[in-house]
Amino acid sequence: MHHLHSNVSSEFSPESRVSEGAIEGLIQQCVGVMVETVSAKTVCVYHMASVMYGQMTVTQVCRSWIQNNVMLCQDIELLRDLDPDLLAEVIRSPDLVVMQVEMDIYTVLKKWLFLKLNPEWTGSVKDLINGADSFFKDNNKNTELLDTTQGQPFNKPFRSLRLCHVIYDLLSVTILEEDNIIPKAWLLPIYRSQWLQMLQIEQGFDRGPCKPKKYESVFSELALRCGRVLHKDGHYCWRWTGYNFGFDLLVSFTSRLILIKRNTLSQECRGAVGMQNRRHMLYKKAEFPLYITASFLIYTPREETKIYHDSEPGVLDSSTSRSNVAQESSSGSDLFEGQEDGLGNNDLSLYHQQDLIVS
């Protein structure tokens, strides 16, 4: 025992101890290396380690990287490694870089869920969506997947979807029903809410949110999120698909400027186009090289608008503190108000050259 005690005392003598300052320096070195080497292969491991050891700088860098890239790289191993809680936070974030529309976020989540339920799957990225479609079609039972014991651990990311912007499109609704992933109990209150919203707009009771500051608190949770890839500089004109309450927005990009214009009579549109003289909307830009992302709020949120929260799965929560949400949204880009008359003329603000980065 004496011999053992002597060895232990010798091993941990003051001469052999590393100073606390040296350890802190080593930690900061590791933090620097991790921040510089975040990638699809490392981001999940780095995030888990940073949370475990309280390194918030690395945690924030990892979350930001995932927000910017999860819809762009579509890496199989990245999707397979993403934790449900982390992915839910990313999907819920107003800073998520969305490509196309909200339905495309659902498609990413469907791929992620397929990989989680099939950890041995070894196909390619090109085969992933077909594999997911076949799997959910073959497993389509009377009970929606997220209501089963197998699916419940993966609820949170799907709860973070803005389903109110998915159910506007007929094809999207058809896919939701065929996949049978999301419980109808989640969707029915949203259908009712959006139907009433449509009636208010169609019958002239709502011309859109005209006071940006008033709705800043809910914008980050309710706005329609869109995005598009610009492969090179040039002239582009497009519309993001989906029903926008008769508010047909044409987006054009030319000479490094973005112009948003209301279409009434000048362009063909397969959907209904409202002829109200004036409509209001709020929008927010996001800067990202080679990509345009924008969020729009076209209707006026009602006071009783309810938002899902992860803290109470399956329950609609209307008691959220608006002030807390406002603090989150105020840290992002400012909201802008746009107004257009029924003749197609507009006085929407332009995104100036410094607001968009195009290589």
PEDA-V309797 format. One line per field, one symbol per residue. ss: DSSP state (@ for helix, = for strand, . for the rest). phi: phi as a letter, one per 20 degrees, with the letter a starting at -180 (. if undefined). psi: psi as a letter, one per 30 degrees, with the letter a starting at -180 (. if undefined). Layout:
ss->???
phi->???
psi->???
//
This chain:
ss->.@@@@@@@@@@..@@@...@@@@@@@@@@@@@@@@@......@@@@@@@@@@@..@@@@@@@@@@@@@@@@@@..@@@@@@..@@@@@@@@@.......=.@@@@@@@@@@@@@@@@.......@@@@@@@@@@@@@@......@@@....@@@@@@@@...@@@....@@@@@@@@@@....@@@@@@@@@@@@@@@@@@@.........@@@@@@@@@@@.======......===.........=======..=======..............===========..=======.........==.@@@...==....@@@@@@@@@.....======....=....=.@@@....
phi->.ffffffffffdfgfefeffffffffffffgfffffdfbfedffffffffffdmefffgfffffffgecfeeelffffffeffgffffffffffefeedmcffffgfffffffgffecfefcfeffefffffgfffffdfdfefgfeeffegfdfggffefeffeeffdffffffgfffleeffffegffgfffffffffffenecdofdcgffdgfdgfddffdcabedfafqdcbbcefpedlmdeeddccblmcdcdceeccecfbfefcfdgfbcdbdbceceagmcdcbcccedefffegdcfcffcgncedddfffffffffffeeffecdcccefenfbcffeefgfecdce
psi->eeeeeeeeeeehleffkkleeeeeeeeeeeeeeeefgkleffeeeeeeeeeeghieeeeeeeeeeeeffefeehkeeeeefkkeeeeeeeefkfgkjkkcaeefeeeeeeeeeeeefiffkgaleefeeeeeeeefefgjafkkeffleefefgeeefffkiffgeffkeeeeeeeeeehekkffeeeeeeeefeeeeeeeeggfjgljgjeeegeffefffkkkllkkjflkakkklkkllkhhgijkkkkkkhgkkkkkkkeffkkkflkkkgkekkllklklkkkkfkkklkkjfljklegkkkkkffikfkkjggkjeeeeeeefffallkkkkkklfgfllhkkljleffkjk.
//
